[in-house]
Amino acid sequence: MKVTICVGSTCHLLGSRSVVERFQALVKENDLADKVELSGKFCMGKCGEGVCVTIDDVTHIIQKDEADDFFKREILAKV
C-alpha cells in the first residue's frame, strides 16, 4: 500500500509534519514496514481543506488530530 502525505506549505501549516510522524510511528508499532510505503509530495491541489493523504491514488483530507483514527480505518484495516 502506498501512502503519500502532502508536505507543501499549506498542509505543513495544517499539521502534515505531525501526521507524517504519527504514521511513521504507527507503521513501526504495527510492524507494517513491508506492507506500507510512506512518502511525501508537494501540493496535492486541495490547499486549505486539511492535510492531503493519498492511499493508492485515492485522495483523502484529514485534520492532524484525526491521524490515528484515519490510520486504523484506512490503512491498518486494509493491509
LUMVO-457197 format. One record per atom (N, C-alpha, C): residue in one letter; atom name; chain; residue number from 0; x negated, y negated, z negated. Coordinates in nm, 3 decimals, always signed. Example, Ala and Ser with C-alpha at 12.3 -4.5 7.8 and 13.67 -1.06 7.14 Angstrom:
REM LUMVO-457197
+------+------+-----+-----+---------+---------+---------+
: type : atom : mol : seq :      xx :      yy :      zz :
+------+------+-----+-----+---------+---------+---------+
:    A :    N :   A :   0 :  -1.319 :  +0.569 :  -0.780 :
:    A :   CA :   A :   0 :  -1.230 :  +0.450 :  -0.780 :
:    A :    C :   A :   0 :  -1.320 :  +0.330 :  -0.780 :
:    S :    N :   A :   1 :  -1.285 :  +0.225 :  -0.708 :
:    S :   CA :   A :   1 :  -1.367 :  +0.106 :  -0.714 :
:    S :    C :   A :   1 :  -1.290 :  -0.003 :  -0.787 :
+------+------+-----+-----+---------+---------+---------+
END
This chain:
REM LUMVO-457197
+------+------+-----+-----+---------+---------+---------+
: type : atom : mol : seq :      xx :      yy :      zz :
+------+------+-----+-----+---------+---------+---------+
:    M :    N :   A :   0 :  -0.085 :  +0.117 :  +0.000 :
:    M :   CA :   A :   0 :  +0.000 :  +0.000 :  +0.000 :
:    M :    C :   A :   0 :  -0.090 :  -0.123 :  +0.000 :
:    K :    N :   A :   1 :  -0.061 :  -0.216 :  +0.089 :
:    K :   CA :   A :   1 :  -0.140 :  -0.339 :  +0.098 :
:    K :    C :   A :   1 :  -0.060 :  -0.454 :  +0.037 :
:    V :    N :   A :   2 :  -0.118 :  -0.517 :  -0.065 :
:    V :   CA :   A :   2 :  -0.054 :  -0.628 :  -0.135 :
:    V :    C :   A :   2 :  -0.141 :  -0.752 :  -0.115 :
:    T :    N :   A :   3 :  -0.082 :  -0.856 :  -0.054 :
:    T :   CA :   A :   3 :  -0.153 :  -0.979 :  -0.028 :
:    T :    C :   A :   3 :  -0.088 :  -1.092 :  -0.106 :
:    I :    N :   A :   4 :  -0.170 :  -1.168 :  -0.177 :
:    I :   CA :   A :   4 :  -0.120 :  -1.278 :  -0.259 :
:    I :    C :   A :   4 :  -0.174 :  -1.408 :  -0.202 :
:    C :    N :   A :   5 :  -0.087 :  -1.505 :  -0.184 :
:    C :   CA :   A :   5 :  -0.130 :  -1.635 :  -0.132 :
:    C :    C :   A :   5 :  -0.218 :  -1.704 :  -0.234 :
:    V :    N :   A :   6 :  -0.331 :  -1.756 :  -0.188 :
:    V :   CA :   A :   6 :  -0.421 :  -1.831 :  -0.274 :
:    V :    C :   A :   6 :  -0.442 :  -1.973 :  -0.220 :
:    G :    N :   A :   7 :  -0.348 :  -2.017 :  -0.137 :
:    G :   CA :   A :   7 :  -0.354 :  -2.153 :  -0.084 :
:    G :    C :   A :   7 :  -0.327 :  -2.255 :  -0.193 :
:    S :    N :   A :   8 :  -0.342 :  -2.380 :  -0.161 :
:    S :   CA :   A :   8 :  -0.333 :  -2.490 :  -0.258 :
:    S :    C :   A :   8 :  -0.204 :  -2.488 :  -0.340 :
:    T :    N :   A :   9 :  -0.091 :  -2.484 :  -0.273 :
:    T :   CA :   A :   9 :  +0.037 :  -2.491 :  -0.343 :
:    T :    C :   A :   9 :  +0.059 :  -2.368 :  -0.429 :
:    C :    N :   A :  10 :  +0.035 :  -2.251 :  -0.375 :
:    C :   CA :   A :  10 :  +0.053 :  -2.128 :  -0.454 :
:    C :    C :   A :  10 :  -0.044 :  -2.125 :  -0.571 :
:    H :    N :   A :  11 :  -0.165 :  -2.177 :  -0.550 :
:    H :   CA :   A :  11 :  -0.261 :  -2.184 :  -0.660 :
:    H :    C :   A :  11 :  -0.204 :  -2.270 :  -0.773 :
:    L :    N :   A :  12 :  -0.148 :  -2.385 :  -0.738 :
:    L :   CA :   A :  12 :  -0.088 :  -2.473 :  -0.838 :
:    L :    C :   A :  12 :  +0.032 :  -2.408 :  -0.906 :
:    L :    N :   A :  13 :  +0.100 :  -2.318 :  -0.836 :
:    L :   CA :   A :  13 :  +0.217 :  -2.250 :  -0.891 :
:    L :    C :   A :  13 :  +0.180 :  -2.123 :  -0.968 :
:    G :    N :   A :  14 :  +0.051 :  -2.090 :  -0.975 :
:    G :   CA :   A :  14 :  +0.008 :  -1.979 :  -1.059 :
:    G :    C :   A :  14 :  -0.041 :  -1.855 :  -0.990 :
:    S :    N :   A :  15 :  -0.080 :  -1.866 :  -0.864 :
:    S :   CA :   A :  15 :  -0.124 :  -1.745 :  -0.793 :
:    S :    C :   A :  15 :  -0.246 :  -1.681 :  -0.857 :
:    R :    N :   A :  16 :  -0.333 :  -1.761 :  -0.918 :
:    R :   CA :   A :  16 :  -0.451 :  -1.702 :  -0.983 :
:    R :    C :   A :  16 :  -0.409 :  -1.607 :  -1.095 :
:    S :    N :   A :  17 :  -0.312 :  -1.648 :  -1.176 :
:    S :   CA :   A :  17 :  -0.267 :  -1.560 :  -1.283 :
:    S :    C :   A :  17 :  -0.197 :  -1.436 :  -1.228 :
:    V :    N :   A :  18 :  -0.128 :  -1.449 :  -1.116 :
:    V :   CA :   A :  18 :  -0.065 :  -1.333 :  -1.052 :
:    V :    C :   A :  18 :  -0.173 :  -1.236 :  -1.004 :
:    V :    N :   A :  19 :  -0.276 :  -1.288 :  -0.938 :
:    V :   CA :   A :  19 :  -0.387 :  -1.204 :  -0.892 :
:    V :    C :   A :  19 :  -0.450 :  -1.131 :  -1.009 :
:    E :    N :   A :  20 :  -0.482 :  -1.204 :  -1.114 :
:    E :   CA :   A :  20 :  -0.546 :  -1.143 :  -1.231 :
:    E :    C :   A :  20 :  -0.457 :  -1.038 :  -1.295 :
:    R :    N :   A :  21 :  -0.329 :  -1.065 :  -1.304 :
:    R :   CA :   A :  21 :  -0.236 :  -0.969 :  -1.365 :
:    R :    C :   A :  21 :  -0.223 :  -0.845 :  -1.278 :
:    F :    N :   A :  22 :  -0.210 :  -0.862 :  -1.147 :
:    F :   CA :   A :  22 :  -0.202 :  -0.747 :  -1.057 :
:    F :    C :   A :  22 :  -0.329 :  -0.663 :  -1.064 :
:    Q :    N :   A :  23 :  -0.445 :  -0.728 :  -1.071 :
:    Q :   CA :   A :  23 :  -0.571 :  -0.654 :  -1.083 :
:    Q :    C :   A :  23 :  -0.571 :  -0.570 :  -1.210 :
:    A :    N :   A :  24 :  -0.527 :  -0.628 :  -1.320 :
:    A :   CA :   A :  24 :  -0.521 :  -0.555 :  -1.446 :
:    A :    C :   A :  24 :  -0.421 :  -0.439 :  -1.439 :
:    L :    N :   A :  25 :  -0.307 :  -0.462 :  -1.379 :
:    L :   CA :   A :  25 :  -0.205 :  -0.356 :  -1.369 :
:    L :    C :   A :  25 :  -0.248 :  -0.243 :  -1.277 :
:    V :    N :   A :  26 :  -0.319 :  -0.276 :  -1.170 :
:    V :   CA :   A :  26 :  -0.373 :  -0.171 :  -1.082 :
:    V :    C :   A :  26 :  -0.470 :  -0.085 :  -1.161 :
:    K :    N :   A :  27 :  -0.555 :  -0.148 :  -1.238 :
:    K :   CA :   A :  27 :  -0.652 :  -0.074 :  -1.319 :
:    K :    C :   A :  27 :  -0.583 :  +0.008 :  -1.428 :
:    E :    N :   A :  28 :  -0.491 :  -0.053 :  -1.501 :
:    E :   CA :   A :  28 :  -0.419 :  +0.015 :  -1.609 :
:    E :    C :   A :  28 :  -0.344 :  +0.138 :  -1.560 :
:    N :    N :   A :  29 :  -0.291 :  +0.130 :  -1.439 :
:    N :   CA :   A :  29 :  -0.211 :  +0.239 :  -1.384 :
:    N :    C :   A :  29 :  -0.290 :  +0.331 :  -1.291 :
:    D :    N :   A :  30 :  -0.422 :  +0.311 :  -1.287 :
:    D :   CA :   A :  30 :  -0.512 :  +0.395 :  -1.207 :
:    D :    C :   A :  30 :  -0.467 :  +0.404 :  -1.060 :
:    L :    N :   A :  31 :  -0.444 :  +0.286 :  -1.000 :
:    L :   CA :   A :  31 :  -0.391 :  +0.280 :  -0.864 :
:    L :    C :   A :  31 :  -0.492 :  +0.227 :  -0.762 :
:    A :    N :   A :  32 :  -0.618 :  +0.219 :  -0.799 :
:    A :   CA :   A :  32 :  -0.718 :  +0.161 :  -0.709 :
:    A :    C :   A :  32 :  -0.724 :  +0.231 :  -0.574 :
:    D :    N :   A :  33 :  -0.695 :  +0.360 :  -0.571 :
:    D :   CA :   A :  33 :  -0.699 :  +0.434 :  -0.445 :
:    D :    C :   A :  33 :  -0.567 :  +0.427 :  -0.367 :
:    K :    N :   A :  34 :  -0.464 :  +0.363 :  -0.428 :
:    K :   CA :   A :  34 :  -0.334 :  +0.356 :  -0.363 :
:    K :    C :   A :  34 :  -0.288 :  +0.215 :  -0.330 :
:    V :    N :   A :  35 :  -0.343 :  +0.117 :  -0.401 :
:    V :   CA :   A :  35 :  -0.301 :  -0.023 :  -0.383 :
:    V :    C :   A :  35 :  -0.422 :  -0.107 :  -0.346 :
:    E :    N :   A :  36 :  -0.414 :  -0.174 :  -0.232 :
:    E :   CA :   A :  36 :  -0.520 :  -0.264 :  -0.188 :
:    E :    C :   A :  36 :  -0.473 :  -0.408 :  -0.209 :
:    L :    N :   A :  37 :  -0.542 :  -0.480 :  -0.297 :
:    L :   CA :   A :  37 :  -0.509 :  -0.619 :  -0.323 :
:    L :    C :   A :  37 :  -0.598 :  -0.709 :  -0.238 :
:    S :    N :   A :  38 :  -0.538 :  -0.813 :  -0.182 :
:    S :   CA :   A :  38 :  -0.616 :  -0.911 :  -0.107 :
:    S :    C :   A :  38 :  -0.550 :  -1.048 :  -0.121 :
:    G :    N :   A :  39 :  -0.623 :  -1.150 :  -0.081 :
:    G :   CA :   A :  39 :  -0.571 :  -1.286 :  -0.084 :
:    G :    C :   A :  39 :  -0.565 :  -1.342 :  +0.056 :
:    K :    N :   A :  40 :  -0.483 :  -1.445 :  +0.073 :
:    K :   CA :   A :  40 :  -0.468 :  -1.509 :  +0.203 :
:    K :    C :   A :  40 :  -0.428 :  -1.655 :  +0.179 :
:    F :    N :   A :  41 :  -0.482 :  -1.744 :  +0.263 :
:    F :   CA :   A :  41 :  -0.446 :  -1.884 :  +0.253 :
:    F :    C :   A :  41 :  -0.317 :  -1.912 :  +0.327 :
:    C :    N :   A :  42 :  -0.230 :  -1.984 :  +0.265 :
:    C :   CA :   A :  42 :  -0.100 :  -2.029 :  +0.315 :
:    C :    C :   A :  42 :  -0.022 :  -1.924 :  +0.395 :
:    M :    N :   A :  43 :  +0.087 :  -1.883 :  +0.335 :
:    M :   CA :   A :  43 :  +0.174 :  -1.785 :  +0.397 :
:    M :    C :   A :  43 :  +0.305 :  -1.849 :  +0.443 :
:    G :    N :   A :  44 :  +0.309 :  -1.984 :  +0.441 :
:    G :   CA :   A :  44 :  +0.420 :  -2.057 :  +0.501 :
:    G :    C :   A :  44 :  +0.543 :  -2.079 :  +0.416 :
:    K :    N :   A :  45 :  +0.539 :  -2.046 :  +0.289 :
:    K :   CA :   A :  45 :  +0.656 :  -2.066 :  +0.202 :
:    K :    C :   A :  45 :  +0.619 :  -2.162 :  +0.089 :
:    C :    N :   A :  46 :  +0.541 :  -2.261 :  +0.119 :
:    C :   CA :   A :  46 :  +0.487 :  -2.354 :  +0.020 :
:    C :    C :   A :  46 :  +0.597 :  -2.416 :  -0.066 :
:    G :    N :   A :  47 :  +0.572 :  -2.417 :  -0.196 :
:    G :   CA :   A :  47 :  +0.662 :  -2.484 :  -0.288 :
:    G :    C :   A :  47 :  +0.773 :  -2.400 :  -0.345 :
:    E :    N :   A :  48 :  +0.797 :  -2.283 :  -0.290 :
:    E :   CA :   A :  48 :  +0.906 :  -2.198 :  -0.338 :
:    E :    C :   A :  48 :  +0.863 :  -2.108 :  -0.452 :
:    G :    N :   A :  49 :  +0.735 :  -2.083 :  -0.463 :
:    G :   CA :   A :  49 :  +0.680 :  -1.993 :  -0.563 :
:    G :    C :   A :  49 :  +0.554 :  -1.931 :  -0.506 :
:    V :    N :   A :  50 :  +0.503 :  -1.831 :  -0.573 :
:    V :   CA :   A :  50 :  +0.383 :  -1.762 :  -0.526 :
:    V :    C :   A :  50 :  +0.425 :  -1.657 :  -0.422 :
:    C :    N :   A :  51 :  +0.366 :  -1.664 :  -0.304 :
:    C :   CA :   A :  51 :  +0.398 :  -1.569 :  -0.197 :
:    C :    C :   A :  51 :  +0.318 :  -1.441 :  -0.217 :
:    V :    N :   A :  52 :  +0.388 :  -1.330 :  -0.212 :
:    V :   CA :   A :  52 :  +0.327 :  -1.198 :  -0.222 :
:    V :    C :   A :  52 :  +0.381 :  -1.114 :  -0.107 :
:    T :    N :   A :  53 :  +0.293 :  -1.058 :  -0.028 :
:    T :   CA :   A :  53 :  +0.335 :  -0.972 :  +0.082 :
:    T :    C :   A :  53 :  +0.298 :  -0.828 :  +0.049 :
:    I :    N :   A :  54 :  +0.395 :  -0.740 :  +0.063 :
:    I :   CA :   A :  54 :  +0.372 :  -0.597 :  +0.045 :
:    I :    C :   A :  54 :  +0.403 :  -0.531 :  +0.178 :
:    D :    N :   A :  55 :  +0.300 :  -0.472 :  +0.238 :
:    D :   CA :   A :  55 :  +0.316 :  -0.406 :  +0.368 :
:    D :    C :   A :  55 :  +0.396 :  -0.493 :  +0.465 :
:    D :    N :   A :  56 :  +0.357 :  -0.620 :  +0.477 :
:    D :   CA :   A :  56 :  +0.415 :  -0.717 :  +0.572 :
:    D :    C :   A :  56 :  +0.555 :  -0.767 :  +0.536 :
:    V :    N :   A :  57 :  +0.605 :  -0.740 :  +0.417 :
:    V :   CA :   A :  57 :  +0.732 :  -0.797 :  +0.371 :
:    V :    C :   A :  57 :  +0.699 :  -0.902 :  +0.266 :
:    T :    N :   A :  58 :  +0.743 :  -1.027 :  +0.290 :
:    T :   CA :   A :  58 :  +0.709 :  -1.138 :  +0.201 :
:    T :    C :   A :  58 :  +0.811 :  -1.153 :  +0.090 :
:    H :    N :   A :  59 :  +0.759 :  -1.172 :  -0.030 :
:    H :   CA :   A :  59 :  +0.839 :  -1.197 :  -0.149 :
:    H :    C :   A :  59 :  +0.790 :  -1.327 :  -0.210 :
:    I :    N :   A :  60 :  +0.877 :  -1.396 :  -0.280 :
:    I :   CA :   A :  60 :  +0.842 :  -1.518 :  -0.351 :
:    I :    C :   A :  60 :  +0.867 :  -1.491 :  -0.499 :
:    I :    N :   A :  61 :  +0.762 :  -1.508 :  -0.582 :
:    I :   CA :   A :  61 :  +0.780 :  -1.484 :  -0.725 :
:    I :    C :   A :  61 :  +0.726 :  -1.604 :  -0.804 :
:    Q :    N :   A :  62 :  +0.767 :  -1.612 :  -0.927 :
:    Q :   CA :   A :  62 :  +0.712 :  -1.707 :  -1.022 :
:    Q :    C :   A :  62 :  +0.604 :  -1.634 :  -1.101 :
:    K :    N :   A :  63 :  +0.504 :  -1.705 :  -1.148 :
:    K :   CA :   A :  63 :  +0.391 :  -1.639 :  -1.214 :
:    K :    C :   A :  63 :  +0.434 :  -1.557 :  -1.335 :
:    D :    N :   A :  64 :  +0.539 :  -1.597 :  -1.405 :
:    D :   CA :   A :  64 :  +0.583 :  -1.521 :  -1.522 :
:    D :    C :   A :  64 :  +0.663 :  -1.396 :  -1.484 :
:    E :    N :   A :  65 :  +0.686 :  -1.373 :  -1.357 :
:    E :   CA :   A :  65 :  +0.756 :  -1.253 :  -1.309 :
:    E :    C :   A :  65 :  +0.660 :  -1.144 :  -1.262 :
:    A :    N :   A :  66 :  +0.528 :  -1.168 :  -1.274 :
:    A :   CA :   A :  66 :  +0.430 :  -1.076 :  -1.216 :
:    A :    C :   A :  66 :  +0.445 :  -0.933 :  -1.266 :
:    D :    N :   A :  67 :  +0.461 :  -0.913 :  -1.395 :
:    D :   CA :   A :  67 :  +0.471 :  -0.777 :  -1.449 :
:    D :    C :   A :  67 :  +0.596 :  -0.705 :  -1.398 :
:    D :    N :   A :  68 :  +0.710 :  -0.769 :  -1.408 :
:    D :   CA :   A :  68 :  +0.835 :  -0.707 :  -1.361 :
:    D :    C :   A :  68 :  +0.830 :  -0.679 :  -1.212 :
:    F :    N :   A :  69 :  +0.778 :  -0.775 :  -1.135 :
:    F :   CA :   A :  69 :  +0.766 :  -0.756 :  -0.991 :
:    F :    C :   A :  69 :  +0.676 :  -0.637 :  -0.959 :
:    F :    N :   A :  70 :  +0.562 :  -0.629 :  -1.027 :
:    F :   CA :   A :  70 :  +0.468 :  -0.519 :  -1.005 :
:    F :    C :   A :  70 :  +0.536 :  -0.385 :  -1.032 :
:    K :    N :   A :  71 :  +0.606 :  -0.375 :  -1.143 :
:    K :   CA :   A :  71 :  +0.674 :  -0.250 :  -1.179 :
:    K :    C :   A :  71 :  +0.780 :  -0.212 :  -1.076 :
:    R :    N :   A :  72 :  +0.858 :  -0.311 :  -1.033 :
:    R :   CA :   A :  72 :  +0.971 :  -0.287 :  -0.942 :
:    R :    C :   A :  72 :  +0.927 :  -0.263 :  -0.798 :
:    E :    N :   A :  73 :  +0.834 :  -0.344 :  -0.748 :
:    E :   CA :   A :  73 :  +0.800 :  -0.341 :  -0.606 :
:    E :    C :   A :  73 :  +0.673 :  -0.263 :  -0.572 :
:    I :    N :   A :  74 :  +0.588 :  -0.241 :  -0.669 :
:    I :   CA :   A :  74 :  +0.462 :  -0.172 :  -0.641 :
:    I :    C :   A :  74 :  +0.457 :  -0.038 :  -0.712 :
:    L :    N :   A :  75 :  +0.461 :  -0.040 :  -0.843 :
:    L :   CA :   A :  75 :  +0.449 :  +0.084 :  -0.922 :
:    L :    C :   A :  75 :  +0.558 :  +0.185 :  -0.886 :
:    A :    N :   A :  76 :  +0.679 :  +0.139 :  -0.869 :
:    A :   CA :   A :  76 :  +0.791 :  +0.229 :  -0.838 :
:    A :    C :   A :  76 :  +0.781 :  +0.290 :  -0.699 :
:    K :    N :   A :  77 :  +0.696 :  +0.233 :  -0.611 :
:    K :   CA :   A :  77 :  +0.694 :  +0.277 :  -0.473 :
:    K :    C :   A :  77 :  +0.563 :  +0.347 :  -0.430 :
:    V :    N :   A :  78 :  +0.469 :  +0.363 :  -0.524 :
:    V :   CA :   A :  78 :  +0.346 :  +0.434 :  -0.487 :
:    V :    C :   A :  78 :  +0.349 :  +0.577 :  -0.534 :
+------+------+-----+-----+---------+---------+---------+
END
